[in-house]
């Protein structure tokens, strides 16, 4: 009876500890997302213009959109999931971006700006003032189509009818990356481009876009930007170290098991981790872009982050054990983990903060190292590459006579 009470009490304690871990990790992830969203730009000013739309008058839609005759949409148009049709006499004075859906510009329809279809087809028989870019889909240019810029498609075909006019270049199989509008913001653009010429309906869509001039930074501006990035790197390092420390505090046995797998099967862990990171990243991106499956994509992204953080904890424990072992310092495993986590994370964060060529190098090194840890997590859970220990035969041997 006493043992049953102890087991029940220990079970309730484990549940409470896991609940606290989940709540703490969720809170830290929200804080980290807020830091990324309100992150520091290269100009050292803490503002959201990095994530801001291309125009303060941008309009967002999540269903089909039809621009009827004699109807004018002023400002950039962004459509997440659905089709866009610009009928004869209709016009969009701004850029048109469709993430998942088809675009149809009928004869007499006009788009005064760039037209981008990330996933979908584009059928144009009207006028487009800027570039026409399709990521995954086909382009059909009718006889009356007039494209003021380049026409490019990354994965698809281009069908050009006689009479279709392209003032720029025609590129197939290589994507000319457009300047996509940024998402997830409520900030106002302080320096928006100014449209100088506004066409009338039915005329050829021509305009001049004047970009705002950016004032060059001096020595103090560069120093302020560096300080902001260093502060952001320190906050990011503290966030990651806190999360991996919570992992070990709640599940020390799991972290140590992953560490043992990492030491025994590091090559297998690296390969599986790299493949898992690439596949899950691609899957999460595709699901989020489709908009209707965005919650599933977010769940995949959060799982990917947690997987890499758990692997980072095992890597930090390994680095901390070796580092303090070389210094002949004996401490608790949690202290070793924190020392290793601070060392690894701060070095990568410093490379990101210094910028220039060190930033992409920090990204590459971080991905490679993190892949080894996340792969060890997968190998530990799936028990890959392990061979069962054969049973001992010593007990089966008959006793020897003296």
C-alpha positions in Angstrom: 0.0 0.0 0.0 2.8 2.3 0.9 4.5 1.6 -2.5 1.3 2.3 -4.4 1.1 5.7 -2.7 4.7 6.5 -3.5 4.2 5.5 -7.2 1.1 7.6 -7.5 2.8 10.6 -5.8 5.8 10.3 -8.1 3.6 10.1 -11.1 1.8 13.3 -10.2 5.1 15.0 -9.6 6.3 13.9 -13.1 3.1 15.2 -14.7 3.4 18.6 -12.9 7.1 18.9 -13.9 6.3 18.1 -17.6 3.4 20.6 -17.5 5.7 23.3 -16.2 8.3 22.4 -18.8 5.7 22.7 -21.6 4.4 26.0 -20.3 7.9 27.4 -19.9 9.0 26.3 -23.4 5.8 27.8 -24.9 6.4 31.1 -23.1 10.0 31.2 -24.3 9.1 30.4 -27.8 6.5 33.2 -27.8 9.1 35.6 -26.4 11.6 34.4 -29.1 9.0 34.9 -31.8 8.4 38.4 -30.5 12.1 39.2 -30.6 12.4 37.9 -34.1 9.3 39.9 -35.2 10.5 43.1 -33.5 14.1 42.3 -34.4 16.9 44.7 -35.1 17.6 45.8 -38.6 21.0 46.6 -40.0 20.3 50.3 -39.5 20.2 49.7 -35.8 16.6 51.0 -35.4 14.1 48.8 -33.5 11.1 48.9 -35.9 9.0 46.6 -38.0 9.7 48.0 -41.4 11.7 44.9 -42.2 8.6 42.9 -42.1 6.3 45.6 -43.5 4.3 45.3 -46.7 5.7 47.0 -49.8 3.0 49.7 -49.6 1.0 51.2 -46.8 -2.1 50.6 -48.9 -1.6 46.9 -49.4 -4.8 44.8 -49.3 -4.8 41.1 -48.2 -7.3 38.5 -49.4 -7.8 34.8 -48.6 -10.3 34.0 -51.3 -11.0 34.6 -55.0 -10.8 38.2 -56.2 -12.3 39.6 -59.4 -11.5 43.2 -60.5 -14.5 44.1 -62.6 -14.9 46.6 -65.5 -14.1 50.2 -64.6 -12.9 49.0 -61.2 -9.6 50.2 -59.9 -7.7 48.7 -56.9 -5.1 51.1 -55.7 -2.2 49.7 -53.7 -0.5 46.3 -53.6 -2.8 43.2 -53.7 -1.7 40.1 -51.8 -3.8 36.9 -52.1 -3.0 33.9 -50.0 -5.2 31.2 -51.5 -7.5 31.8 -54.4 -7.7 33.0 -58.0 -7.4 36.6 -59.3 -9.2 37.8 -62.4 -8.7 41.3 -63.9 -11.6 41.8 -66.3 -11.6 44.1 -69.4 -11.5 47.7 -68.2 -10.3 46.8 -64.7 -7.0 47.8 -63.2 -4.7 47.2 -60.2 -2.5 50.2 -59.5 0.2 48.3 -57.6 1.9 44.9 -57.3 -0.1 41.7 -57.5 1.1 38.7 -55.5 -0.7 35.3 -55.3 0.8 32.7 -53.1 -1.5 29.8 -54.1 -3.8 30.3 -57.0 -4.1 31.3 -60.7 -3.9 34.8 -62.3 -6.0 35.8 -65.3 -5.6 39.3 -66.8 -8.2 39.6 -69.6 -7.9 41.7 -72.8 -8.2 45.4 -71.7 -7.3 44.6 -68.1 -4.2 46.2 -66.6 -1.8 45.7 -63.7 0.5 48.7 -62.9 3.2 46.9 -61.1 4.8 43.4 -60.8 2.8 40.3 -61.0 4.0 37.2 -59.0 2.4 33.8 -58.8 4.3 31.6 -56.3 2.2 28.5 -57.0 -0.2 28.7 -59.8 -0.7 29.6 -63.5 -0.7 33.0 -65.1 -2.9 33.7 -68.2 -2.3 37.2 -69.5 -4.1 38.9 -72.4 -3.9 42.4 -71.0 -1.2 44.8 -69.9 1.3 44.4 -67.1 3.6 47.3 -66.4 6.3 45.4 -64.5 7.7 41.9 -64.4 5.7 38.7 -64.6 7.1 35.9 -62.4 5.8 32.4 -61.8 7.4 30.0 -59.4 5.6 26.7 -59.9 3.1 26.9 -62.8 2.7 27.8 -66.5 2.5 31.2 -68.3 0.2 31.8 -71.2 0.5 35.1 -73.1 -2.3 35.9 -75.4 -2.1 37.9 -78.7 -3.0 41.2 -77.0 -0.6 40.7 -74.0 1.8 43.5 -73.2 4.5 43.0 -70.6 6.6 46.0 -69.6 9.3 44.0 -67.8 10.7 40.5 -67.7 8.8 37.2 -68.0 10.3 34.3 -66.0 9.2 30.9 -64.7 11.1 28.5 -62.5 9.1 25.3 -62.8 6.7 25.4 -65.8 6.3 26.3 -69.4 5.7 29.6 -71.3 3.2 29.7 -74.1 3.5 32.9 -76.1 1.1 33.6 -78.9 2.0 35.7 -81.9 1.5 39.4 -81.2 2.3 39.2 -77.5 4.8 41.9 -76.6 7.6 41.5 -74.0 9.7 44.6 -73.5 12.1 42.8 -71.1 13.8 39.4 -71.1 12.1 36.0 -71.4 13.6 33.5 -68.9 12.4 29.9 -68.5 13.8 27.4 -65.9 15.5 30.1 -63.8 13.5 32.3 -61.4 14.0 36.0 -61.4 13.3 36.5 -57.7 10.7 39.2 -57.1 10.5 41.5 -54.2 7.7 39.7 -52.3 5.6 41.7 -49.8 6.5 40.9 -46.2 3.9 39.4 -43.9 3.0 39.4 -40.3 3.1 43.1 -39.4 1.0 46.0 -38.3 3.8 48.6 -38.8 3.3 51.6 -41.1 5.8 52.3 -43.8 7.6 55.6 -43.0 9.2 55.7 -46.5 6.9 54.4 -49.1 7.5 54.6 -52.8 5.6 57.3 -54.6 3.7 56.7 -57.8 4.2 59.6 -60.2 1.9 58.7 -63.1 -1.6 57.1 -62.7 -3.0 55.7 -66.0 -6.7 55.9 -67.0 -8.7 52.8 -67.5 -8.3 51.3 -71.0 -4.9 53.0 -71.7 -1.6 51.2 -71.6 -0.5 50.8 -68.0 2.7 52.9 -67.6 4.0 54.4 -64.4 7.2 55.7 -62.8 8.0 54.5 -59.3 10.4 56.7 -57.4 12.1 54.8 -54.6 13.0 56.7 -51.4 16.5 57.8 -50.9 18.4 56.1 -48.0 20.7 58.3 -46.1 24.2 56.7 -45.8 25.3 55.7 -42.3 28.3 57.2 -40.6 30.6 55.7 -38.0 28.2 56.3 -35.1 25.3 54.7 -37.1 27.5 51.6 -37.8 28.5 51.4 -34.2 24.9 51.7 -33.0 23.8 48.9 -35.5 26.6 46.7 -34.1 25.6 47.3 -30.5 21.9 46.5 -31.4 22.9 43.2 -33.1 25.2 42.3 -30.1 22.3 42.9 -27.7 20.0 40.8 -29.9 22.7 38.0 -30.0 22.9 38.1 -26.2 19.2 37.8 -25.8 18.9 35.0 -28.3 21.8 33.1 -26.5 20.1 33.5 -23.2 16.8 32.2 -24.6 18.4 29.1 -26.1 20.5 28.3 -23.0 17.4 28.6 -20.8 15.4 26.2 -23.0 18.1 23.5 -23.2 18.6 23.9 -19.4 14.9 23.3 -18.9 15.1 20.2 -21.1 17.8 18.7 -18.8 16.2 19.8 -15.6 12.9 17.9 -16.4 14.3 15.0 -18.5 17.9 14.4 -17.6 17.8 10.8 -18.6 16.5 11.6 -22.1 19.3 14.2 -22.7 21.9 11.7 -21.5 20.6 9.0 -23.7 20.8 11.3 -26.7 24.3 12.2 -25.7 25.3 8.5 -25.6 23.8 8.0 -29.0 25.7 11.0 -30.3 29.0 9.6 -29.0 28.4 6.1 -30.4 26.8 6.9 -33.7 27.8 10.4 -34.7 28.0 9.8 -38.5 24.6 8.2 -38.6 23.1 10.9 -36.4 24.5 13.6 -38.7 23.1 12.1 -41.9 19.6 11.5 -40.4 19.6 14.9 -38.8 20.5 16.8 -41.9 17.9 14.9 -44.0 15.3 15.4 -41.3 15.9 19.1 -41.0 15.7 19.6 -44.8 12.6 17.5 -45.2 10.7 19.1 -42.3 11.7 22.6 -43.3 10.5 22.1 -46.8 7.3 20.5 -45.5 6.6 23.2 -43.0 7.2 25.9 -45.7 4.8 24.3 -48.2 2.1 23.8 -45.6 2.3 27.4 -44.4 2.2 28.9 -47.9 -1.0 27.0 -48.7 -2.6 29.1 -45.9 -5.5 26.6 -45.3 -2.9 24.1 -43.9 -0.9 26.8 -42.1 -1.8 25.4 -38.6 -0.3 22.0 -39.6 2.7 23.8 -41.0 3.2 25.7 -37.8 3.0 22.5 -35.8 5.6 20.9 -38.0 7.9 24.0 -37.6 7.5 24.0 -33.8 8.3 20.2 -33.7 11.4 20.9 -35.8 12.5 23.6 -33.4 12.0 21.4 -30.3 13.8 18.5 -32.0 16.9 20.7 -32.7 16.8 22.2 -29.2 16.8 18.8 -27.6 19.7 17.8 -29.8 21.5 21.1 -28.9 21.1 20.1 -25.3 22.9 16.8 -25.9 25.6 18.6 -27.8 26.1 21.2 -25.1 26.4 18.5 -22.5 29.1 16.8 -24.5 31.0 20.0 -25.0 30.7 21.0 -21.4 31.9 17.7 -20.1 35.0 17.8 -22.3 35.7 21.4 -21.6 35.5 21.2 -17.8 37.2 17.8 -17.9 40.2 19.4 -19.6 40.2 22.0 -16.8 40.0 19.3 -14.1 36.8 20.9 -12.8 34.1 18.6 -11.3 30.6 20.0 -11.3 27.0 18.8 -11.8 26.0 17.7 -15.3 23.5 20.6 -15.5 26.3 23.1 -15.0 28.4 21.3 -17.7 25.4 21.6 -20.1 24.9 25.3 -19.4 28.6 26.0 -20.0 28.6 24.1 -23.3 25.4 25.7 -24.4 26.7 29.2 -23.6 29.9 28.6 -25.5 28.4 27.1 -28.6 25.4 29.5 -28.9 27.4 32.6 -28.1 30.0 31.9 -30.8 27.3 31.4 -33.5 25.4 34.4 -32.3 28.6 36.5 -32.4 29.2 35.5 -36.0 25.7 36.5 -36.8 26.1 39.9 -35.0 29.4 40.7 -36.8 27.6 40.2 -40.1 29.3 40.3 -43.6 30.8 36.9 -44.5 30.6 35.7 -40.9 26.8 35.6 -40.9 26.3 33.0 -43.7 29.2 31.0 -42.2 27.5 31.1 -38.8 24.2 29.8 -40.4 26.0 27.0 -42.2 28.0 25.9 -39.1 24.9 26.1 -36.9 22.8 24.0 -39.3 25.5 21.3 -39.6 26.1 21.1 -35.8 22.4 21.2 -35.0 21.8 18.4 -37.5 24.1 16.1 -35.6 22.2 16.7 -32.4 18.7 16.4 -33.9 19.8 13.2 -35.7 20.9 11.7 -32.4 17.4 12.4 -31.1 15.8 10.6 -34.0 18.2 7.7 -33.7 17.6 7.4 -30.0 13.8 7.4 -30.4 13.8 4.9 -33.3 16.7 2.8 -31.8 18.5 2.8 -35.1 21.8 1.1 -35.5 21.6 -0.7 -32.2 22.2 -4.4 -31.8 20.8 -6.3 -28.9 23.3 -7.6 -26.4 23.4 -11.5 -26.6 22.4 -13.2 -23.4 25.2 -14.5 -21.2 25.8 -18.2 -21.2 27.6 -18.4 -18.0 24.5 -19.4 -16.1 23.8 -22.2 -18.5 27.2 -23.9 -17.9 27.1 -27.0 -15.7 29.1 -26.8 -12.5 32.5 -28.3 -12.7 33.4 -31.2 -10.4 36.3 -30.7 -8.2 
